[in-house]
């Protein structure tokens, strides 16, 4: 895809403009917003986890308003069926011939941005209906395959503290999410600003600043960002070190049950490229890889029972790996 230098600068400018539009409504959470936009640029999906009241749904809705794209929200519940999100065939009649026929009625999954709200509240059968859509960007119903509109971006939310009536996402589906983003409480200053800005009469208006074609251009440009062979080897070393069977890191052997697969390395490189472009650079730095390692590996390192009992998290494993894995000797 050939893009002129002026168009390239305009696209990068629109990324910063997009962030500013979202920040009209969302106070703080700069890192969270950046990670969501990085996932969009990399062409992947996000899983957001946080306790109630941290504006997870508002954040996604605001982002959709700043993007000139179609948006649908699906509220996941225990009685939700796969056909409720994918769609179903309905019987129609041709008024001219009188013949009846089945027509596929597309579900809410057929949108550019899909908010899968409280995804862990629906049974595995319905959760699995998302798998094909997330990986292949298409759905199959009644033996017929229907392509999804591009760009296609799923933002799923889940609540980490309520376990009753929830169905933990299986590892196969977790791996389909490019990033697992954890949302924490705001700082004291941010919370004061939230209370001030959300309890008055004035409501901020978010304007769409970028459309589907420009996003597809950004996604293509992201893959063209350069990364050195040394950094690719470093990514491979980090990913292979997460696997207890072959890892030489004692921390991993003690706490990890299963390590990350090759998809984790692909995700780390792609998101590092997107982060570099987000910051106006055309080459990946070590900083990009180390920053994106946490949301990329958070759901791809499975901890053992001992780790769960002693509150050792996958983030702690990632932090340890970034300390001990040898970095490239050349200055990147």
N, C-alpha and C positions, 0 to 999 in steps of 0.2 A: 504494500500500500504506500504510494508516493504521496507525501504531504510536504508542502512548502514550509520554509522556515517561519514565515509569518503565521501560517495556520498552526504550526507546532507551538509557537509562543502563545497564541490565543487559546489553544486547548489547555495548556498548563496554567494559564491565567484563570480559566474557567474552573479548574479544580479548586484553587484557592477561593474563588468566588462562591463555589458550592459550599465549602466549609463555612464561610461567613454567613450565608443564608441560613444554614442549619443552626448556627450559633445565635441567631436572632431569637430563637425559641429555647434552645437547650443551653443552660448555663453550665459552664465548666465542661467536664468530660471530653477534653480536647483529644486525649489519646484514643478514647473509644470511637469518637467521630472519625479520626484519621484511620483507624483500623478498618472501620466499615467501608470507607471510601477506597482504601487499598484493596479490599476484597472485591469491590465493584470493578476497579480497574484491572484486577487480575482475572476477572471472569468467574469468580467462585462464590460460595455461599457462606453465610455467617450464622453461628449459634450464639445468642446472647443470654447470659445467665446473671441473675441478680434478684435480690429480695424485692417484694412488692413496694411500689412507690418510688422507684428510681428512674422512672420515665423511659423504660425500655420501649414500650409501645409508642409513646409520643416521639421518641427519637427516630424510630423507623418511619412513622407517618410524616414527620417533618422532612426527613430525607426524601421521601417520595414526592412531597410537594415541591422541593427544590429541583427535582428531576422531571423533565417533560416526558413522563412515561406513564403507562397504565399501571394502576395499583389496585390490589385486592387484599383484603384481610380475611383470614380464616381463623375462627375461634375454635381451637381444638378441644373437644369434650369426649367423655367416655363413650357416648353413643354415636360419634361421628363415623360415617362409613366411607370407604375409598371412593365410591361414586359421588359423594358429597363434595369432593375436592377435584377429582379428575373430570367428572361429567358422566352422563348416561344417555342411552338411546331413548327417544320418545317416538311414539307412533303418530304419524301425521297422515293426512289424506290429501291427495291431489284433487282439487275441486273441479278440474276439467275432465279428467278421466275417471274419477271416483276410486282410483286405486290407492291402497294404503301402503305406507313404507316407513321404515325406521330411519330417523335422523339423529345424528349425534349432537347432543346439546352440551357444549363445552362448559366445564366447571370453572371455579375461581382460580384454578392453577394456570389458566391461560391468560396471564398478565405478565408485564415486564418485571414488576416487583411484587412479590408475594410475602405478606407477613403471616407466618405460621405461629400464631399466638398460643403460648403454653402448650408447646408441641408434645411434652411428656404427659399430657393428660388424656391422650387418646391411645387405644390399644395398638400393639405391634402391626396388626393387619392393615390399619389405616396409615400408620407411620411408614410402612414399607411401600405404600402407593407413591411416596415421594422419591423413592430411590432411583427409578428409571428417569424421572424428570430431572433430578439433580445431576445425574451423571451423563445421560444421553441427550438431554434437552428435547425430549419427546415423550409421549405417553401412548400406550397401546390399549385399545378397548375393542373387544369383539373381533380380534384378529386384525384390526386396522390400526396403523400407526399415524399419530397426529403430531407434527412438529410444533414446538412451542416458539413463541415470538422471541426474538433476540433484540437487545440483551435480556437475559432471564436471571433474576437475582432473588434467592430465597433468604429471608431474614427470619430466623426462628428464635423464639424466646422460651425460657423455662425458669421456674422458681426452684431454688436449691433447698429450701427449708421445709416445704410441705411434701411429705412422702406418701401420705394417705391418698389413694385414688390416682396415683401417678404410675407411669410405665417407663422406666429408664430406657433411653435410646440404646439400641444394640450397637456394638462396636462397628459393624459394617456401615450403619447409617451415620454414626458420628464421624467416620473417616471421610464421608462425602462432603462434610463441611470444611471449607478451606481454613476458616479461623474459628476458634472457640474463644469468645470475648467475655471476660468477667467484669461486671460493673459493680464498683464499690460505692460507699457512701461519699457524698460531697464534702469538701472542706467546710470549715466554719464560715469563711467569707462567702463561698459559693452558696451555701445553704441560706444565708441571709439574703443574697441576691435573688435566689429562687423564691423565697417567701415574699419579697418585695414585688417581683415582676409578675407573679402568678395570682395575686390576690386583688389586683386593681381592675379598673374597667378597660384599660387599653390592652388590645391583643395585637401582637406582631403579625404582619402579613408576610408570608414567605412567597417569593417569586421563583418560578422555574428558570434555571439559568443554562441548562444543557439538555440536549435531546438524545434520542436513540442513536442516530448516525454518528454523532460526536463521541458518544460513549463507546461505540464499536471501534471507532478510530483510536480512542485511548487504549482499549484493550489490545488492539493490534500493535500499537506503539510500545506498550508495556513489554511485550515479548521481544521487541527489538533492542531494548536496553541491554548494554553489554555487561558481561560478568567474566572475570578472568578464570582461566583453568585452575589456578591455585585456589580460588574461592569455591569453585565447584567441588574440588577434591576435599576442601574443608567441610563443606556441607555433607558430603558422603561420609566423612569420618565421624561427624556428629551423629548422623542418623544411625550408622552401624553400631556406634557406641551405646545406643539406647537398648540394644538387644542383649539380654542377660546371658544367653548361650554363647555369644561370641565376643561380648564386651570385655575389655581389659580394665574397666573402671569398677572398683570394688563397691562403690556406692550403688551402682546399677545392679550388680549381682545380688546385693542385699535387699533392695527394696522393690525392684521391678519384676512383674510377672511376664509381661509381653512388651516388646519394643515396637518402634515405628517401622512401617513398610516404606518402599520406594516412593509412594505417593506423598509421604511427608517431605522428602527431599525436593520433589517437584514443587510442592506448595511453598516451601521455604524460599526457593529460588525465585518463583513467580512473584510472591508477595514482596520480596526484597527488591525486585525490579520495579514493582509498582510503587513502593515507598520511595525509591530513588527518583522516579519520575514525578511523584507527588511533591518532592522537595526541589524539583527543577534540575535534577541531575540525569545524565544519560549513561551512567555506569554505577554498578553496585559497589558499595563500600562494606567493610566489615561491620560497621555500625548498623547497616540495614539488616544484615543477617542476624545479628545478635538481638536486635529489637524485635524482629518478627518471629524469632525462635519460640518465644513463650506462647503466643496464641496459636501457632502452628502445631506445636508438640503437646500442648496442654491436654488434648483429648486423644492423643495417639500413643501415649505412654500409659500402659495399664499397671497400676500399682498392685503389689501382693497384699495378703491379709495382714502381715506384720506392719507394712507401711500404713494401711488404713487404721490399724489399732493405735499407732503412734503418731498419727497426723502428719505423715511425710507425704507431700504432694508431688505431682508430676512437675510443677514449676520449680520445686527444689532440686529435682533431678536435672532439669534443663539448666538451672543456674550452675550446678556443679560441673556439668559437662562443658559449659562455656568457659569455665575456669581451667579445666584440665586438658581439653583437647588442644593439641598444638596448632597454633595459627600459622598462616603462611609467613615465611621469613621476609619475603619482599614487601615493600611498603605499598599498600593498595590505596 
